[in-house]
Amino acid sequence: MDLFAGIPVSDLSNAAGWYERLLGDVRSFDPNDHERVWTLTEHGHLYAVIAPHDAGHGLATLFVDSLDEFLAAAAGRGVEPESTETYDNGVRKAVFRDPDGNEIGVGGQ
């Protein structure tokens, strides 16, 4: 099974730059001139698609092995979370907002 999770954006170039700073050095490709795809795992992909009427309403949550390492790397690329929280089971989540306001959660220990 493969997963392609789409995030609606108003400006693909602007969004692509932000997601590249958030995600770091992951493989990406442009299947056409209105989408950018980032390969996060062998069968897991996140893509931005030009959809101005829906931009800002997207939600996605990624889980990483080390949230601290991810946050430090993202901060080094100039991207900081809007908020962080810790659940009762010890899992933590950082919430990021892309330029359109879409919520990208990143969870881990």
QUIJO-V503470 format. One record per pair of residues at least 6 apart in sequence whose ideal C-beta (glycine too) atoms are under 6 Angstrom apart, sorted by the first residue. I is the first residue (numbers start at 0). J is the second residue. Records with the same first field share a line. If there is no record, write none. Layout:
I: J / J
This chain:
1: 42
2: 43
3: 44
4: 45 / 59
5: 46 / 48
6: 47 / 57 / 101
7: 50 / 53 / 54 / 57
8: 14 / 47 / 54 / 99
9: 51 / 54 / 99
11: 49
13: 98
14: 47 / 97
15: 35
17: 97 / 98
20: 76 / 77 / 78
21: 73 / 78
22: 37
23: 72
25: 37
26: 38
27: 37
28: 36
29: 35
33: 49
34: 46 / 48
35: 47
36: 44 / 46
37: 45
38: 44
39: 45
54: 99
55: 99 / 100 / 101
57: 101
58: 102
59: 103
60: 104 / 106
61: 105
62: 106 / 107
63: 69 / 107
66: 91 / 107
69: 105
80: 93 / 94 / 95
81: 94 / 96
82: 94
83: 93
84: 92
85: 91
90: 106
92: 104 / 106
93: 105
94: 102 / 104
95: 103
